[in-house]
Amino acid sequence: MIRVVVFDVGETLVDETRIWTRWAERLGVTPFTMHGVLGGMAALDRSHREAFEVVRPGIDIGAEIEAWRRDDPDGLRENFDADDLYPDVRPGLASLRDAGYQVIIAGNQPVQAYDALTAMDLPVDAVYTSAGWSVTKPHPAFFGKVAAAAGCPPEEILYVGDRLDNDILPGRQAGMRTALIRRGPWGHLHATRPTASAADLIVDTIPDITIALVEDRL
C-alpha cells in the first residue's frame, strides 16, 4: 500500500525550457541548437552537463555561472521560479494530499533550489535537495534518505521521476514503487525503452498518478 509519493524536480515538476533558453543566449547559440544538443545527450545516455562542452568546448561551468551572476545579479540565470512549474503541478499535488497521501519533493538540485521551491508554497509536506543531503541520485544513499524522510518502509513509497537511470531503476533497487513521467527529452526517450517496464506506472501528468492510486492500480 502506497502511503507517500515523492517527486523529482527537473522535468517532473519544473519545465526547464526557460532555463535552457537562457543558457543558449548566454553561450551564444540558438535555443533550437541548445535543446537539440540536450536531446542528443539524452539519446546517447550522456550527462546534460556534457551539452555545455559540445556548444562551447573547454567551458568551465562553475566559472561561467559565477561570471553570469556578476553580469546579471538580479536575473534567474540558471535557476527557476514558480512560473516554470508545469500547469498540472499545483492541482496535481493538492489532489494527492486530498486523497490522504503524504507528498514530498526530493531531487538532484543545487543549494538555491530549496529556497526557490519552498517560496512556491506548494501543497507538499516537505522539500529536500541533493545539496542539502550532500548525496546525489542515483546513489543508494539518496534513496535511503528519501525513505528516512518519509518515515515508512520503502515499499510504501512511490518515487516519481523522468529518468530511468536516476529515478526509476535506483528507486526500484531501493525497494520503492516507481512512476516514470513522460516529460522532457529524457522522459519521452526513456519511456520507449524496454527497461521502462521496470516502472510500476508510466504517466503523462501528475493527476494520472492520483487516479492510478485511487483505482488501486499499484
N, CA and C of each residue as an Amber inpcrd file, in Angstrom:
protein
   654
   0.8510000  -1.2000000   0.0000000   0.0000000   0.0000000   0.0000000
   0.8840000   1.2480000   0.0000000   0.6620000   2.1360000  -0.9400000
   1.4320000   3.3790000  -1.0110000   0.9010000   4.3770000   0.0020000
   1.8200000   4.9560000   0.7840000   1.4430000   5.9900000   1.7410000
   2.0660000   7.3360000   1.4070000   3.2270000   7.3040000   0.7090000
   3.9790000   8.5300000   0.4380000   4.3310000   8.5960000  -1.0460000
   4.1410000   9.7700000  -1.6490000   4.5230000   9.9850000  -3.0410000
   5.6210000  11.0460000  -3.0520000   6.7640000  10.6980000  -3.6530000
   7.9440000  11.5710000  -3.6610000   8.2630000  11.9580000  -5.1020000
   8.5150000  13.2470000  -5.2970000   8.7310000  13.7710000  -6.6470000
  10.1400000  14.2980000  -6.8590000  10.7040000  13.9200000  -7.9960000
  11.8830000  14.5750000  -8.5550000  11.4730000  16.0170000  -8.9130000
  12.4420000  16.8360000  -9.3270000  12.1550000  18.2500000  -9.6110000
  12.2200000  18.5640000 -11.1080000  13.4310000  18.5660000 -11.6780000
  13.6050000  18.9730000 -13.0660000  12.8760000  18.0760000 -14.0410000
  12.0260000  18.6520000 -14.8900000  11.2200000  17.9660000 -15.8900000
  10.2500000  16.9540000 -15.2860000  10.0450000  17.0370000 -13.9810000
   8.9650000  16.3140000 -13.3140000   7.9630000  17.3320000 -12.7900000
   8.4780000  18.2960000 -12.0400000   7.6600000  19.4200000 -11.5810000
   7.9750000  20.6920000 -12.3530000   9.2470000  20.8930000 -12.6630000
   9.7180000  22.1350000 -13.2770000  10.0140000  21.9400000 -14.7620000
   9.3820000  22.7630000 -15.5900000   9.6650000  22.8100000 -17.0240000
  10.9500000  23.6230000 -17.2070000  11.9930000  22.9870000 -17.7300000
  13.2990000  23.6350000 -17.8160000  13.5340000  24.3970000 -19.1250000
  12.4770000  24.5870000 -19.9010000  12.6250000  25.2610000 -21.1940000
  13.2550000  26.6410000 -21.0490000  12.7480000  27.4410000 -20.1340000
  13.2820000  28.8080000 -19.9890000  14.7340000  28.7910000 -19.5160000
  15.0650000  27.8450000 -18.6500000  16.4380000  27.7550000 -18.1520000
  17.3960000  27.5000000 -19.3100000  17.0640000  26.4990000 -20.1330000
  17.9650000  26.1440000 -21.2270000  17.9700000  27.1960000 -22.3280000
  16.8770000  27.9300000 -22.4740000  16.8580000  29.0370000 -23.4330000
  17.7870000  30.1560000 -22.9740000  17.7800000  30.4310000 -21.6730000
  18.7040000  31.4470000 -21.1520000  20.1460000  30.9870000 -21.2980000
  20.3930000  29.6830000 -21.1020000  21.7460000  29.1720000 -21.2960000
  22.1720000  29.3350000 -22.7640000  21.2580000  29.0780000 -23.6810000
  21.5770000  29.2360000 -25.1040000  22.0000000  30.6800000 -25.3900000
  21.2380000  31.6250000 -24.8660000  21.5640000  33.0360000 -25.0630000
  22.9150000  33.3720000 -24.4380000  23.1690000  32.8170000 -23.2780000
  24.4310000  33.0740000 -22.5950000  25.6140000  32.5240000 -23.3970000
  25.4430000  31.3580000 -23.9830000  26.5420000  30.7020000 -24.6850000
  26.6190000  31.0670000 -26.1640000  25.6710000  31.8910000 -26.6310000
  25.7470000  32.3860000 -27.9950000  25.3020000  31.4190000 -29.0690000
  24.3780000  30.5170000 -28.7160000  23.7950000  29.6240000 -29.7140000
  22.2820000  29.8000000 -29.6950000  21.6050000  29.2830000 -30.7000000
  20.1510000  29.3970000 -30.7270000  19.5250000  28.4180000 -29.7350000
  18.3250000  28.7440000 -29.2460000  17.6230000  27.7870000 -28.3800000
  17.4350000  26.4270000 -29.0480000  17.1640000  26.4270000 -30.3570000
  17.0000000  25.1610000 -31.0850000  18.2570000  24.3100000 -30.9790000
  19.4190000  24.9590000 -31.1140000  20.6840000  24.2250000 -31.0150000
  20.8720000  23.6600000 -29.6170000  20.6430000  24.4880000 -28.6020000
  20.8380000  24.0480000 -27.2190000  19.9160000  22.8900000 -26.8870000
  18.6520000  23.0270000 -27.2470000  17.6890000  21.9720000 -26.9400000
  17.9900000  20.6990000 -27.7290000  18.4370000  20.8720000 -28.9760000
  18.7850000  19.7100000 -29.7850000  19.9680000  18.9480000 -29.2170000
  20.9780000  19.6690000 -28.7530000  22.1500000  19.0210000 -28.1570000
  21.7440000  18.2820000 -26.8810000  20.8670000  18.8680000 -26.0940000
  20.3850000  18.1900000 -24.8900000  19.6710000  16.8880000 -25.2440000
  18.8570000  16.9460000 -26.3040000  18.1940000  15.7290000 -26.7560000
  19.1940000  14.6630000 -27.1670000  20.2940000  15.1030000 -27.7910000
  21.3440000  14.1650000 -28.1640000  21.9850000  13.5180000 -26.9450000
  22.2010000  14.3190000 -25.9060000  22.7760000  13.7590000 -24.6750000
  21.8390000  12.6960000 -24.0860000  20.5450000  13.0050000 -24.1070000
  19.5740000  12.0460000 -23.5780000  19.5880000  10.7540000 -24.3890000
  19.6400000  10.8780000 -25.7130000  19.6220000   9.6950000 -26.5750000
  20.8830000   8.8520000 -26.4190000  22.0110000   9.5170000 -26.1160000
  23.2960000   8.8280000 -26.0060000  23.6300000   8.4040000 -24.5750000
  22.6900000   8.6250000 -23.6510000  22.9150000   8.3040000 -22.2340000
  24.1220000   9.0500000 -21.6700000  24.2530000  10.2960000 -22.0670000
  25.3180000  11.1480000 -21.5420000  24.7150000  12.2310000 -20.6530000
  25.5140000  12.7670000 -19.7680000  25.0400000  13.7810000 -18.8250000
  24.6570000  15.0640000 -19.5440000  23.6600000  15.7500000 -19.0180000
  23.2830000  17.0460000 -19.5790000  24.4340000  18.0410000 -19.4930000
  25.3250000  17.8280000 -18.5380000  26.4630000  18.7400000 -18.3960000
  27.3880000  18.6820000 -19.6060000  27.3880000  17.5560000 -20.3110000
  28.2370000  17.4420000 -21.4960000  27.7360000  18.3200000 -22.6370000
  26.4770000  18.7410000 -22.5710000  25.9410000  19.6300000 -23.6010000
  26.6910000  20.9540000 -23.6250000  27.1240000  21.4110000 -22.4580000
  27.8810000  22.6680000 -22.3950000  29.1880000  22.5490000 -23.1850000
  29.8490000  21.4230000 -23.0150000  31.1290000  21.2030000 -23.6980000
  30.9310000  21.1220000 -25.2170000  29.8030000  20.5810000 -25.6470000
  29.5330000  20.4770000 -27.0800000  29.3690000  21.8640000 -27.7050000
  28.6050000  22.7230000 -27.0300000  28.3480000  24.0400000 -27.6260000
  29.4670000  25.0370000 -27.3520000  30.2390000  24.8190000 -26.2770000
  31.4030000  25.6780000 -26.0270000  32.5410000  24.8130000 -25.4830000
  33.3380000  24.2420000 -26.3590000  34.4400000  23.3700000 -25.9280000
  35.3700000  24.0830000 -24.9400000  35.7300000  23.3460000 -23.8820000
  36.6410000  23.8830000 -22.8860000  35.9930000  24.7280000 -21.8190000
  34.6760000  24.8090000 -21.8040000  33.9860000  25.6450000 -20.8360000
  34.2260000  25.1730000 -19.4020000  34.3910000  26.1190000 -18.5070000
  34.4100000  25.8680000 -17.0670000  33.0400000  26.3020000 -16.5600000
  32.1590000  25.3350000 -16.2880000  30.7730000  25.6700000 -15.9740000
  30.6700000  26.4920000 -14.6950000  31.4470000  26.1150000 -13.6880000
  31.4080000  26.8610000 -12.4310000  31.8180000  28.3100000 -12.6160000
  32.8870000  28.5260000 -13.3660000  33.3620000  29.8860000 -13.6220000
  32.3420000  30.6670000 -14.4430000  31.6870000  29.9790000 -15.3910000
  30.6820000  30.6560000 -16.2260000  29.4820000  31.0900000 -15.3890000
  29.0570000  30.2410000 -14.4630000  27.9370000  30.5920000 -13.5890000
  28.2930000  31.7940000 -12.7140000  29.5210000  31.8120000 -12.1970000
  29.9560000  32.9510000 -11.3850000  29.9980000  34.2320000 -12.2090000
  30.4920000  34.1550000 -13.4250000  30.5380000  35.3270000 -14.2960000
  29.1240000  35.7990000 -14.6280000  28.2310000  34.8560000 -14.8670000
  26.8320000  35.1800000 -15.1780000  26.1810000  35.8870000 -13.9920000
  26.4930000  35.4250000 -12.7870000  25.9430000  36.0500000 -11.5820000
  26.4130000  37.5000000 -11.4550000  27.6550000  37.7380000 -11.8030000
  28.1680000  39.1190000 -11.7470000  27.5200000  39.9850000 -12.8260000
  27.3170000  39.3980000 -14.0050000  26.7460000  40.1530000 -15.1130000
  25.2560000  40.4390000 -14.9330000  24.5460000  39.5250000 -14.2810000
  23.0880000  39.6320000 -14.1550000  22.6570000  39.2320000 -12.7420000
  23.0470000  40.0230000 -11.7450000  22.8130000  39.6220000 -10.3560000
  21.3440000  39.4620000  -9.9710000  20.4560000  40.1530000 -10.6540000
  19.0350000  40.0950000 -10.2920000  18.2200000  39.1660000 -11.1880000
  18.8670000  38.5140000 -12.1670000  18.1520000  37.6270000 -13.0720000
  18.0560000  36.2050000 -12.5430000  17.2280000  35.3920000 -13.1810000
  17.1050000  33.9920000 -12.7740000  18.3110000  33.1620000 -13.1980000
  18.9320000  33.5350000 -14.3200000  20.1070000  32.8310000 -14.8400000
  19.8260000  31.3250000 -14.9620000  20.5580000  30.4850000 -14.2240000
  20.3910000  29.0330000 -14.3410000  19.3190000  28.4920000 -13.3960000
  18.5850000  29.3730000 -12.7550000  17.6200000  28.9740000 -11.7320000
  16.1840000  28.9850000 -12.2550000  15.2300000  28.6620000 -11.3850000
  13.8220000  28.6110000 -11.7690000  12.9710000  29.2820000 -10.7040000
  11.7150000  29.5990000 -11.0830000  10.7600000  30.1070000 -10.1110000
   9.3920000  29.5000000 -10.3970000   8.3590000  29.9900000  -9.7340000
   7.0300000  29.3850000  -9.8460000   6.4790000  29.4290000 -11.2640000
   6.9270000  30.3760000 -12.0830000   6.4520000  30.4490000 -13.4660000
   6.9220000  29.2690000 -14.3080000   7.8910000  28.5150000 -13.8050000
   8.4210000  27.3620000 -14.5430000   7.7340000  26.0550000 -14.1880000
   6.8150000  26.0710000 -13.2500000   6.0990000  24.8440000 -12.9130000
   5.2150000  24.4030000 -14.0730000   5.1460000  23.0930000 -14.2950000
   4.1680000  22.5820000 -15.2440000   2.7610000  22.9030000 -14.7200000
   1.8120000  23.1780000 -15.6190000   0.4860000  23.6290000 -15.1820000
  -0.2540000  22.6760000 -14.2530000   0.0200000  21.3810000 -14.3650000
  -0.7160000  20.4180000 -13.5430000  -0.0930000  20.1800000 -12.1710000
   1.0300000  20.8400000 -11.8820000   1.7610000  20.5210000 -10.6550000
   0.9690000  20.8790000  -9.4000000   0.5750000  22.1260000  -9.2760000
  -0.1050000  22.5460000  -8.0470000  -1.4130000  21.7750000  -7.8280000
  -2.3040000  21.7190000  -8.8250000  -3.5280000  20.9360000  -8.5950000
  -3.2660000  19.4430000  -8.4300000  -2.2360000  18.9320000  -9.1240000
  -1.9230000  17.5100000  -9.0160000  -1.4210000  17.1260000  -7.6370000
  -0.5300000  17.9400000  -7.0880000  -0.0300000  17.6750000  -5.7370000
  -1.1470000  17.8060000  -4.7130000  -2.0020000  18.8100000  -4.9080000
  -3.1150000  19.0050000  -3.9780000  -4.0640000  17.8080000  -3.9970000
  -4.2750000  17.2340000  -5.1910000  -5.1820000  16.0890000  -5.2790000
  -4.6300000  14.8820000  -4.5350000  -3.3210000  14.7210000  -4.5600000
  -2.7090000  13.6210000  -3.8150000  -2.8700000  13.8000000  -2.3090000
  -2.6380000  15.0170000  -1.8490000  -2.8110000  15.2660000  -0.4110000
  -4.2660000  15.1120000  -0.0010000  -5.1760000  15.5900000  -0.8440000
  -6.6040000  15.4500000  -0.5350000  -7.0140000  13.9910000  -0.4700000
  -6.3000000  13.1470000  -1.2200000  -6.5930000  11.7080000  -1.2180000
  -5.9420000  10.9910000  -0.0340000  -5.1980000  11.7390000   0.7840000
  -4.6370000  11.1770000   2.0070000  -3.1880000  10.7570000   1.9380000
  -2.4870000  11.1100000   0.8580000  -1.0860000  10.7270000   0.7240000
  -0.1650000  11.8320000   1.2320000   0.9320000  11.4160000   1.8610000
   1.9920000  12.3600000   2.1870000   2.7330000  12.6550000   0.8830000
   3.0620000  13.9240000   0.6510000   3.7220000  14.3290000  -0.5890000
   5.0440000  15.0240000  -0.2640000   6.1160000  14.5410000  -0.8800000
   7.4630000  15.0550000  -0.6170000   8.1390000  15.3750000  -1.9450000
   8.9330000  16.4410000  -1.9580000   9.7980000  16.7510000  -3.0990000
  11.2250000  16.4090000  -2.7000000  11.9230000  15.6430000  -3.5220000
  13.3190000  15.2900000  -3.2500000  14.0170000  14.9910000  -4.5700000
  14.9250000  15.8810000  -4.9910000  15.6030000  15.6890000  -6.2630000
  17.0180000  16.2000000  -6.2580000  17.7210000  15.9460000  -7.3480000
  19.0800000  16.4640000  -7.5190000  19.0010000  17.9490000  -7.8540000
  19.2990000  18.7820000  -6.8860000  19.1960000  20.2230000  -7.0730000
  20.2700000  20.9360000  -6.2630000  20.7180000  22.1230000  -6.7450000
  21.7170000  22.8950000  -6.0110000  21.1180000  23.5630000  -4.7790000
  21.9760000  24.1930000  -4.0010000  21.5540000  24.7870000  -2.7290000
  20.3850000  25.7470000  -2.8970000  20.4570000  26.6390000  -3.8990000
  19.4530000  27.6910000  -4.0370000  18.0770000  27.1630000  -4.4270000
  18.0110000  25.9350000  -4.9150000  16.7230000  25.3840000  -5.3400000
  15.7860000  25.1650000  -4.1610000  16.3430000  24.8960000  -2.9850000
  15.4890000  24.6840000  -1.8030000  14.6570000  25.9280000  -1.5280000
  15.3040000  27.0860000  -1.5180000  14.5750000  28.3340000  -1.2700000
  13.5640000  28.6070000  -2.3660000  13.9390000  28.3100000  -3.6200000
  13.0160000  28.5370000  -4.7350000  11.7670000  27.6720000  -4.5970000
  11.9470000  26.4210000  -4.2130000  10.8260000  25.5030000  -4.0770000
   9.9420000  25.8500000  -2.8820000  10.5520000  26.1650000  -1.7630000
   9.7420000  26.4900000  -0.5780000   8.9930000  27.8070000  -0.7690000
   9.5620000  28.7290000  -1.5360000   8.8930000  30.0150000  -1.7970000
   7.6140000  29.8310000  -2.6150000   7.4930000  28.7170000  -3.3180000
   6.3060000  28.4780000  -4.1460000   5.0910000  28.0930000  -3.3190000
   5.2980000  27.7340000  -2.0560000   4.2010000  27.3430000  -1.1690000
   3.3430000  26.2460000  -1.8030000   4.0220000  25.2160000  -2.2780000
   3.3270000  24.0980000  -2.9020000   2.6310000  23.2360000  -1.8530000
   1.5730000  22.5210000  -2.2330000   0.8790000  21.6500000  -1.2930000
   1.6510000  20.3460000  -1.0610000   2.7840000  20.4610000  -0.3610000
   3.6300000  19.3020000  -0.0600000   3.9650000  19.3110000   1.4320000
   4.4010000  18.1660000   1.9140000   4.7340000  18.0410000   3.3340000
   6.1810000  18.3810000   3.6380000   7.0630000  18.2590000   2.6360000
   8.4820000  18.5580000   2.8690000   9.1970000  18.6960000   1.5330000
  10.3050000  19.4370000   1.5760000  11.1570000  19.6330000   0.4040000
  12.5930000  19.2940000   0.7880000  13.2620000  18.4920000  -0.0440000
  14.6580000  18.1310000   0.1880000  15.4210000  18.2300000  -1.1360000
  16.7090000  18.5140000  -1.0420000  17.5550000  18.5570000  -2.2360000
  18.8180000  17.7430000  -2.0070000  19.4320000  17.3390000  -3.1010000
  20.6870000  16.5970000  -3.0100000  21.7700000  17.4410000  -2.3390000
  21.7640000  18.7470000  -2.6120000  22.7620000  19.6180000  -1.9850000
  22.5850000  19.6340000  -0.4660000  21.3400000  19.6710000  -0.0060000
  21.0740000  19.6520000   1.4280000  21.4530000  18.3420000   2.0750000
  21.3320000  17.2510000   1.3200000  21.6740000  15.9280000   1.8420000
  23.1220000  15.5450000   1.5610000  23.8010000  16.2970000   0.7240000
  25.1920000  16.0030000   0.3340000  25.3330000  14.6270000  -0.3270000
  24.3180000  14.2430000  -1.0830000  24.3790000  13.0000000  -1.8480000
  23.4250000  13.1420000  -3.0350000  23.8260000  12.6220000  -4.1860000
  23.0140000  12.7790000  -5.3840000  22.5280000  11.4370000  -5.9150000
  21.3940000  11.5000000  -6.6100000  20.9350000  10.3210000  -7.3410000
  21.9180000  10.0250000  -8.4670000  22.1090000   8.7770000  -8.7980000
  21.3570000   7.5960000  -8.3700000  21.9590000   6.8460000  -7.1810000
  22.8050000   7.4950000  -6.3820000  23.4490000   6.7940000  -5.2670000
  22.3930000   6.2130000  -4.3200000  22.5650000   4.9790000  -3.8780000
  21.5850000   4.3700000  -2.9710000  21.3530000   5.1820000  -1.7010000
  22.3750000   5.9110000  -1.2490000  22.2120000   6.6990000  -0.0220000
  21.1510000   7.7750000  -0.1800000  20.9900000   8.2890000  -1.3970000
  19.9490000   9.2870000  -1.6270000  18.5810000   8.6730000  -1.3420000
  18.3520000   7.4840000  -1.8600000  17.0520000   6.8440000  -1.6690000
  16.8750000   6.3680000  -0.2280000  17.9800000   6.0930000   0.4500000
  17.8990000   5.8090000   1.8760000  17.4020000   7.0200000   2.6440000
  17.8680000   8.1960000   2.2360000  17.4120000   9.4260000   2.8840000
  15.9510000   9.7210000   2.5550000  15.5390000   9.3760000   1.3420000
  14.1300000   9.5360000   0.9860000  13.2600000   8.7000000   1.9130000
  13.6370000   7.4460000   2.1200000  12.8620000   6.5680000   2.9990000
  12.8420000   7.0900000   4.4270000  13.9910000   7.5850000   4.8890000
  14.0540000   8.1300000   6.2480000  13.1600000   9.3510000   6.3850000
  13.1630000  10.2180000   5.3660000  12.3360000  11.4210000   5.4110000
  10.8520000  11.0700000   5.3650000  10.5210000  10.0170000   4.6070000
   9.1270000   9.5990000   4.5030000   8.6370000   8.9360000   5.7830000
   9.5640000   8.3350000   6.5130000   9.2080000   7.7100000   7.7810000
   8.3920000   6.4360000   7.6190000   8.6310000   5.7230000   6.5150000
   7.9130000   4.4730000   6.2990000   8.7860000   3.5250000   5.4850000
   8.4360000   2.2520000   5.4030000   9.2370000   1.3120000   4.6150000
   9.2630000   1.7090000   3.1440000  10.3460000   1.3770000   2.4230000
  10.4470000   1.7420000   1.0050000   9.2730000   1.2650000   0.1600000
   8.7310000   0.1000000   0.4640000   7.6520000  -0.4390000  -0.3630000
   6.3540000   0.3790000  -0.2520000   6.3060000   1.3010000   0.7040000
   5.1240000   2.1670000   0.8510000   5.3440000   3.5330000   0.2090000
   6.4490000   3.6650000  -0.5480000   6.8010000   4.9280000  -1.2000000
   6.7080000   4.7700000  -2.7120000   6.1140000   5.7690000  -3.3710000
   6.1210000   5.8470000  -4.8260000   7.0360000   7.0060000  -5.2130000
   8.1360000   6.6900000  -5.9280000   9.0490000   7.7430000  -6.3710000
   8.7430000   8.0660000  -7.8280000   8.5500000   9.3630000  -8.1140000
   8.1490000   9.8200000  -9.4430000   9.2770000  10.6290000 -10.0720000
   9.6900000  10.2590000 -11.2750000  10.7440000  10.9960000 -11.9590000
  10.6800000  10.7860000 -13.4580000  11.5380000  11.5200000 -14.1710000
  11.5160000  11.4780000 -15.6390000  12.6310000  10.6330000 -16.2470000
  13.4440000   9.9910000 -15.3950000  14.5920000   9.2500000 -15.9330000
  14.6610000   7.8330000 -15.3700000  14.9970000   6.8990000 -16.2510000
  15.2100000   5.5240000 -15.8020000  16.4540000   5.4140000 -14.9390000
  17.5530000   6.0440000 -15.3880000  18.8380000   5.8650000 -14.7090000
  18.9080000   6.5490000 -13.3560000  18.2930000   7.7060000 -13.2250000
  18.3860000   8.4600000 -11.9760000  17.2260000   8.2070000 -11.0250000
  16.0860000   7.7910000 -11.5530000  14.8690000   7.7220000 -10.7460000
  14.2780000   6.3180000 -10.6360000  13.9290000   5.7580000 -11.7830000
  13.1510000   4.5180000 -11.7730000  13.9730000   3.3130000 -11.3180000
  15.1130000   3.0820000 -11.9630000  15.9000000   1.8910000 -11.6360000
  16.4880000   1.9390000 -10.2310000  17.1290000   3.0520000  -9.8020000
  17.6360000   3.0810000  -8.4270000  16.5210000   3.1080000  -7.3920000
  15.4000000   3.7210000  -7.7220000  14.2710000   3.7050000  -6.7950000
  13.7650000   2.2980000  -6.5820000  13.6590000   1.5610000  -7.6840000
  13.2170000   0.1680000  -7.5970000  14.2230000  -0.6800000  -6.8160000
  15.5130000  -0.4400000  -7.0490000  16.5400000  -1.1780000  -6.3160000
  16.4860000  -0.8890000  -4.8200000  15.9990000   0.2990000  -4.4790000
  15.8620000   0.6600000  -3.0610000  14.5990000   0.0730000  -2.4460000
  13.7920000  -0.6090000  -3.2560000  12.5880000  -1.2590000  -2.7540000
  11.3310000  -0.4220000  -2.8910000  11.4300000   0.7210000  -3.5930000
  10.2790000   1.6050000  -3.7530000   9.4880000   1.2420000  -4.9950000
   8.2390000   1.6820000  -5.0390000   7.4690000   1.6580000  -6.2750000
   7.8500000   2.9060000  -7.0590000   7.6810000   2.8740000  -8.3740000
   8.1410000   3.9960000  -9.1770000   7.1500000   4.3530000 -10.2850000
   7.1730000   5.6420000 -10.6620000   6.3560000   6.1300000 -11.7700000
   7.2400000   6.9820000 -12.6660000   7.2670000   6.6500000 -13.9480000
   8.0250000   7.4120000 -14.9440000   7.0820000   8.4060000 -15.6110000
   7.4230000   9.6980000 -15.5260000   6.5920000  10.7190000 -16.1510000
   7.2130000  11.1250000 -17.4830000   6.3940000  11.1180000 -18.5290000
   6.8730000  11.4000000 -19.8820000   6.9300000  12.9110000 -20.0880000
   8.0080000  13.5160000 -19.5800000   8.2330000  14.9450000 -19.7390000
   9.6990000  15.1740000 -20.0630000   9.9570000  16.1780000 -20.9030000
  11.3330000  16.4940000 -21.2390000  11.9510000  15.4250000 -22.1220000
  13.1570000  15.6790000 -22.6450000  13.7920000  14.7170000 -23.5600000
  14.0550000  13.3630000 -22.9290000  14.5230000  13.3400000 -21.6740000
  14.8060000  12.0640000 -21.0320000  13.5130000  11.2780000 -20.8040000
  12.4840000  11.9410000 -20.3190000  11.2330000  11.2490000 -20.0370000
  10.6170000  10.6040000 -21.2560000  10.5880000  11.3390000 -22.3670000
   9.9920000  10.7950000 -23.5740000  10.8380000   9.6650000 -24.1640000
  12.1540000   9.8520000 -24.2020000  13.0210000   8.8060000 -24.7440000
  13.0290000   7.5650000 -23.8640000  13.1380000   7.7630000 -22.5560000
  13.2290000   6.6180000 -21.6470000  11.9390000   5.8100000 -21.6180000
  10.8090000   6.4650000 -21.8410000   9.5360000   5.7410000 -21.8260000
   9.4220000   4.7460000 -22.9720000  10.2440000   4.9040000 -24.0200000
  10.1880000   3.9910000 -25.1720000  11.1160000   2.7890000 -25.0210000
  11.9410000   2.7770000 -23.9840000  12.9330000   1.7170000 -23.8380000
  12.3510000   0.4810000 -23.1610000  12.8660000  -0.6920000 -23.4780000
  12.3630000  -1.9080000 -22.8400000  12.4450000  -1.8650000 -21.3160000
  13.4930000  -1.2220000 -20.7930000  13.6560000  -1.1640000 -19.3370000
  12.6230000  -0.2760000 -18.6590000  11.8300000   0.4690000 -19.4510000
  10.7530000   1.2600000 -18.8550000   9.7230000   0.3620000 -18.1800000
   9.7310000  -0.9210000 -18.5360000   8.8050000  -1.8650000 -17.8960000
   9.1100000  -2.0300000 -16.4080000  10.2840000  -1.5520000 -15.9780000
  10.6270000  -1.6060000 -14.5520000   9.7640000  -0.6560000 -13.7360000
   9.2140000   0.3760000 -14.3850000   8.3560000   1.3300000 -13.6860000
   6.9920000   0.7010000 -13.4160000   6.4440000   0.9840000 -12.2520000
   5.1030000   0.4990000 -11.9400000   4.0410000   1.2530000 -12.7270000
   4.3660000   2.5170000 -13.0640000   3.4650000   3.3550000 -13.8410000
   4.2620000   4.1580000 -14.8520000   3.6820000   4.4130000 -16.0230000
   4.1970000   5.4120000 -16.9520000   3.0490000   6.3810000 -17.1830000
   3.2690000   7.6530000 -16.8400000   2.1850000   8.6310000 -16.8770000
   2.6060000   9.8750000 -17.6550000   1.6060000  10.6640000 -18.0470000
   1.8550000  11.9300000 -18.7290000   1.6480000  13.1280000 -17.8150000
   0.8670000  12.9530000 -16.7570000   0.5600000  14.0640000 -15.8500000
   0.5360000  13.5690000 -14.4080000   0.6190000  14.5100000 -13.4870000
   0.5310000  14.1640000 -12.0660000  -0.8700000  13.6680000 -11.6940000
  -1.9400000  14.2810000 -12.1990000  -3.2700000  13.7170000 -11.8840000
  -3.4320000  12.2620000 -12.2840000  -2.6980000  11.8080000 -13.3240000
  -2.7450000  10.3920000 -13.6960000  -2.3000000   9.5010000 -12.5370000
  -1.3630000  10.0130000 -11.7320000  -0.8640000   9.2420000 -10.5890000
  -1.9540000   9.0990000  -9.5360000  -2.6360000  10.2010000  -9.2500000
  -3.7220000  10.1530000  -8.2730000  -4.7890000   9.1550000  -8.7020000
  -5.1540000   9.1980000  -9.9750000  -6.1790000   8.2710000 -10.4870000
  -5.7380000   6.8240000 -10.3110000  -4.4700000   6.5340000 -10.6450000
  -3.9640000   5.1630000 -10.5170000  -3.9830000   4.6950000  -9.0620000
  -3.6130000   5.5880000  -8.1560000  -3.6040000   5.2180000  -6.7390000
  -5.0130000   4.9980000  -6.2140000  -5.9110000   5.8940000  -6.5570000
  -7.3030000   5.7810000  -6.0880000  -7.9580000   4.5280000  -6.6530000
  -7.5890000   4.1940000  -7.8860000  -8.1540000   2.9840000  -8.5090000
  -7.3980000   1.7200000  -8.1210000  -6.4110000   1.8830000  -7.2330000
  -5.6370000   0.7510000  -6.7150000  -4.9530000  -0.0390000  -7.8270000
  -4.3340000   0.7090000  -8.7580000  -3.6070000   0.0690000  -9.8530000
  -2.1140000  -0.0810000  -9.5510000  -1.7400000   0.0720000  -8.2900000
  -0.3540000  -0.1150000  -7.8720000  -0.2800000  -1.1820000  -6.7980000
